[in-house]
Amino acid sequence: MAQEQLYGFDTLKVRAGYKPEEHNRAVSVPIYQTASYELGDTDRMSRLFTFAEPGFLYTRIGNPTVAVLEERLAALDGAAAAVAVASGMAAISYTLLNVTEGGGRILTTPQLYGGTFDSFKKIYPKFGIGIDQVEKPDDPEEFRRAIKPDTKAIYVESISNPNAIVADIEKLAQIAHENDIPLIVDNTVATPYLLNPIQYGADIVVYSATKALSGHGNVIAGVILESGRFKWDNGKFPHFLEPYHTLRDATGSPRNFLQVFPDAPFTFRVRLNYLNYFGAALSPFDAYLVLLGLETLSERMQKQVANTDKILRYLEEKSVVSWVRHPRAKNSPSRALAEKYLPRGAGGLFTFGVKGTDEQISAFIDSLNLFSYQANLGDARSLIINSPKTTHGELTAEEQRLAGITPETVRVSIGLETPEDLIADLEQAFNKVFA
Ligand SMILES: *Cc1c(COP(=O)(O)O)cnc(C)c1O
């Protein structure tokens, strides 16, 4: 990877992690559609199974196509290593289980993707993992005050779904590290093109690659990356020091993950425990689709940022729109943080409030011809959804209030269309319902 540090982001996104000379000089990354791999001879088998020699055994824990994606994203994020999984939710749950194994608490906010919020409420407590949510995530000091002796991590979204609130990653990393716990950042909405959380001190970064990373609404995928800098032997994470027979040395003595994988113990532990035994492996074909999408990540994000600016200006002038939430919207509380963390733009996801009844909001959505009504984001196409009834419909009214998802909230994800067409579509739908 040292060589690759010399290249810029746009070079890395089309080339990192792939050497054609190792793949019959194929220009496009080949899809290794195989479940398993020849072990060669029994000596090689023993070296592979004791990790003395790197190599592929079985596609659930590693595949050459998936490995190119992992290396490419590690290069784009400045990470020590990555592990790809079958969805963003698998990335989040494997990460949080790997941190809190044996019990503990996760400190987070109500500004979260709906699925994450729901899983925090419905599943983690049943596994003995407590969830604490600060009420005012804008103030990093709230996090410091809320840390308990058994808090094992701070978890935030760099740009939150759906309201596009920007996290103060550098301050949160500092607070986490003063308490010997990692900062975990869901960077799905920003993508590494707009923001690099590791550069600001994040220890673990997770993605739903389903969204803007792949960008074409045709695949479900997730990724976990680690900085390689966090000290897992600080006393709070004894499970990283557990010796395993599978990690034994040449004499047969068991070793732990820190001994065998000192540069990337977190992702190897996810791979060999969670991915291996819980099994949400990414298929080689799906890894290929994400690689293909990544090739145009910068170009897509630039266009979405430019389109979004035009649509924000249009909506801010509409009398039927009560507010617009995006870091670059007028009077956004995230503006200063966006200037620091998001110099290339704050992405294409945002919400706005419609002054109207539930029926009028439904009629407005039903009147749109171009915007797709669906629960994805970061797609090449522009999408719209009434979050309080769908993506965040599992939240109670009080939880929706804390998360800032009031009943009049509409979420959009701006795509790559001609911006004037998108504005014309919104205009005709507003006119139809509110004339
Ligand atoms: C969609 C999303 C997820 C979940 O990802 P899947 O790939 O759908 O499992 C997690 N976090 C954020 C911010 C998301 O938008």
The ligand as a Tripos MOL2 file, in Angstrom:
@<TRIPOS>MOLECULE
LIG
   15    15     1     0     0
SMALL
NO_CHARGES

@<TRIPOS>ATOM
      1 C1        -28.8270    2.1480    4.3850 C.3       1 LIG1
      2 C2        -27.9880    2.4860    5.5480 C.ar      1 LIG1
      3 C3        -27.5060    1.4890    6.3960 C.ar      1 LIG1
      4 C4        -27.8710    0.0210    6.1990 C.3       1 LIG1
      5 O1        -27.2790   -0.4830    5.0490 O.3       1 LIG1
      6 P1        -27.8570   -1.7480    4.2070 P.3       1 LIG1
      7 O2        -26.8240   -1.9140    3.1440 O.co2     1 LIG1
      8 O3        -29.1950   -1.3600    3.7050 O.co2     1 LIG1
      9 O4        -27.9050   -2.8940    5.1600 O.co2     1 LIG1
     10 C5        -26.7080    1.8710    7.4420 C.ar      1 LIG1
     11 N1        -26.4030    3.1670    7.6790 N.ar      1 LIG1
     12 C6        -26.8470    4.1640    6.8870 C.ar      1 LIG1
     13 C7        -26.4910    5.5680    7.1920 C.3       1 LIG1
     14 C8        -27.6620    3.8590    5.7980 C.ar      1 LIG1
     15 O5        -28.1240    4.8500    5.0300 O.3       1 LIG1
@<TRIPOS>BOND
     1     1     2 1
     2     2     3 ar
     3     2    14 ar
     4     3     4 1
     5     3    10 ar
     6     4     5 1
     7     5     6 1
     8     6     7 2
     9     6     8 1
    10     6     9 1
    11    10    11 ar
    12    11    12 ar
    13    12    13 1
    14    12    14 ar
    15    14    15 1
@<TRIPOS>SUBSTRUCTURE
     1 LIG1         1 GROUP 0 **** ****
